[in-house]
Amino acid sequence: MIQTVLKRDGRVVGFNEEKIATAIRKAMLHTEKGEDMQLIRQITDHVAFRGDSQMTVEAIQDAVELELMNSSRKDVAQKYIAYRNQRSIARKAKTWDMFLEIINIKSNDITRENANMNADMPAGMMMKFSSETTKPFVDDYLLSEEVKQAVADNYLHIHDKDYYPTKSLTCVQHPLDRILKNGFSAGHGESRPAKRIETASILGCISLETAQNEIHGGQAIPAFDFYLAPYVRTSFIEELKVLEEINGANYSSLYQVEIADYVTKSLGDLTGNERIIQHAINQTVSRVHQSMEAFIHNMNTIHSRGGNQVVFSSINYGTDISPEGRCIIRELLNSTYRGVGNGETAIFPIQIWKKKRGVSYLPEDPNYDLYQLAAKVSARRFFPNFLNLDATFNRHEDWRADDPLRYQHEVATMGCRTRVFENRFGPKTSIGRGNISFSTINVVRLAIECMKVEDEEQRIALFFAKLDRVLEVAAEQLHERMEFQKTAFAKQFPLLMSALWLGSEKLKAGDTIAPVINQGTLGIGFIGLAECLVALRGKHHGEDAASQQLGLRIVTYMRDRVNQFAEQYQHNYSVLATPAEGLAGKFTARDRHVFGLIPGITDRDGYNRP
């Protein structure tokens, strides 16, 4: 008797004989004689009781074919066999069409799926070939029927589905201080600890680039200024040592001299130690500026994943008030303002300025001048973005102004999708954590399906009922994906699971990552709230106060349900407005195909994103 089924991906699942009955019934419904429940039950029982204790999917399907061929309903056998063949042919035809799209470098949803991927390059084309042939495997063997239906109905999008079989995670906030102090192993080589600002800058790049090959999402550094600040002072000391050799003097008493700020000044009439100190400062500032310039340049030119993608990188900074930290911030901003190449705006790293009362909020705050510079740079280069650490949901009860490690209690964000801070299973911090996997709900589609209900109250009630069901599907899908990810081994992620992820230092190469990844989050995103409100009330939140209240109610409902999922599944679930790249247009195009042009809803290239 069949007890378990060996799936093509190697997983062993419990045998469900109803799947056999459903398949036979579908075949019968396509014949003239129709269904025969007695024969369905007879064949199902025969296959189930005569089979081995464990069988493959193919072996079970072959047994069903044989039973049908030996029955009186050979017409059903023909339909069953034809259906299997049609699925195989359809997959091949779809693959052929997709391959031609990639080969002919046509601009479409396939080739524009990721903003930092060049799908026209040979390596990029190879990545897309792999991606588009992997997704059908995921559909067939890793997703439940309910999830596949939600995706087919345009209710749900599973991000980075092509990376699903690799068991990789989405993103991580790098504890760069570990890398700079200890060096790291990337699996094929090792890096020594940093001693000067140039090395620290390069190691930051290498850390991000290496992890990009182990993770399918973005990389971020949560406290860029704090991490690099110590190497400003070591570089200053190096400059003093250079002067020692030139002048044949000993300046060791100046190594830890108090420096108000690292600002370039003319040596002018300076003499003695003042001249020595200022010369070393000038040289140090020049080195810091070049290092920041190199960091930005590298983040826009170093390719990962087979040479077709630059690293989707982000850096958080702004709260280090030490002279060394201020030097890092200032020269980073100055380099960003100048631009790269011929003055172009750099795409990466996405920069996030952490604004905090007592640090940079008011004119009397120590970093207010740098905050003003940041605003000037943002006006010209779009970066940095600004993160308010004083918002109630961004505060940490352990943050203290006099704590040299206070950055550990500051929220940091990715420039793509993720804010990680609260933690049910460990310390409340952004460092060493990230998103595990991510799916997005098309709330517009749900609202469009409710538009025919004339009574507004009933229309909105129906919308919430539909939303609730899709939220449940999304939560279950993310849980199932995470259970699959837990089976990965630490050795599959040599940098991530040795030096980056919180708690990974406890893992051995042959251990699974299950004990540590619950520190991350599972993201349920949504897209198109404005169009959703137009469908439900005729106006979006920017046009009508009642629509704004409904929008807040919808988001609050999703947040409350996500909190319930966190209790139900014991994971760190989060809800977010998806800043999609190609998804907004993909959702819209599919809805327009079904419902036609609806003013204010489907009559655009893509649904609104945050």
TAFENHU-V410113 format. One record per backbone hydrogen bond with DSSP energy under -1.0 kcal/mol. CO is the residue of the C=O (numbers start at 1). NH is the residue of the N-H. Records with the same first field share a line. If there is no record, write none. Layout:
CO=NH  NH
This chain:
3=15
4=55
5=13
6=57
7=10
11=7
13=5
16=19
17=21
18=22
19=23
20=24
21=25
22=26
23=27
24=28
25=29
27=30
28=31
36=40
37=41
38=42
39=43
40=44
41=45
42=46
43=47
44=48
45=49
46=50
47=51
48=2
53=3  4
55=6
56=60
57=61
58=62
59=63
60=64
61=65
62=66
63=67
64=68
65=69
66=70
73=77
74=78
75=79
76=80
77=81
78=82
79=83
80=84
81=85
82=86
83=87
84=88
85=89
86=90
87=91
88=92
89=93
90=94
91=95
92=96
93=97
94=98
95=99
96=100
97=101
98=102
99=103
100=104
101=106
102=105
108=112
114=117
116=310
118=121
121=125
122=126
123=127
124=128
125=129
126=130
127=131
128=132
129=133
130=134
131=135
134=138
135=139
136=140
137=141
138=142  143
144=148
145=149
146=150
147=151
148=152
149=153
150=155  156
151=154
155=442
157=440
160=163
161=164
163=166
164=167
169=216
170=217
172=220
173=432
174=176
175=178
176=180
177=181
178=182
179=183
180=194
184=191
189=186
191=184
196=200
197=201
198=202
199=203
200=204
201=205
202=206
203=207
204=208
205=209
206=210
207=211
208=212
210=213
211=214  215
218=172
219=314
220=174
221=316
223=227
224=228
225=229
228=231
229=232  233
230=234
231=235
232=236
233=237
234=238
235=239
236=240
237=241
238=242
239=243
240=244
241=245
242=246
243=247
244=248
251=254
252=255
254=257
261=263
267=270
272=276
273=277
274=278
275=279
276=280
277=281
278=282
279=283
280=284
281=285
282=286
283=287
284=288
285=289
286=290
287=291
288=292
289=293
290=294
291=295
292=296
293=297
294=298
295=299
298=301  302
304=308  309
308=118
309=304
311=313
312=219
313=350
314=221
315=352
316=224
317=354
322=326
323=327
324=328
325=329
326=330
327=331
328=332
329=333
330=334
331=335
332=336
333=337
334=338
335=339
340=343  344
344=340
350=315
351=385
352=317
353=387
355=389
356=359  360
359=367
362=365
365=368
367=371
368=372
369=373
370=374
371=375
372=376
373=377
374=378
375=379
377=381
378=382
385=353
387=355
388=391
391=394
396=399
400=403
403=406
405=408
406=409
407=410
418=414
427=429
430=433
432=502
433=173
434=521
435=170  171
437=523
438=159
439=525
440=157
441=443  527
442=446
443=447
444=448
445=449
447=450
448=451
450=453
455=459
456=460
457=461
458=462
459=463
460=464
461=465
462=466
463=467
464=468
465=469
466=470
467=471
468=472
469=473
470=474
471=475
472=476
473=477
474=478
475=479
476=480
477=481
478=482
479=483
480=484
481=485
482=486
484=487
485=488
488=513
489=492
490=493
493=497
495=498  499  500
496=501
501=504
503=506
504=507
508=511
509=491
511=490
513=516  517
516=519
517=520
521=436
522=574
523=439
524=576
525=441
526=578
528=532
529=533
530=534
531=535
532=536
533=537
534=538
540=543  544
544=548
545=549
546=550
547=551
548=552
549=553
550=554
551=555
552=556
553=557
554=558
555=559
556=560
557=561
558=562
559=563
560=564
561=565
562=566
563=567
564=568
565=569
566=570
571=573
572=522
574=524
576=526
578=580
582=586
583=587
584=588  607
585=589
586=590
587=591
588=592
589=593
590=594
591=595
592=596
598=601  602  603
608=528
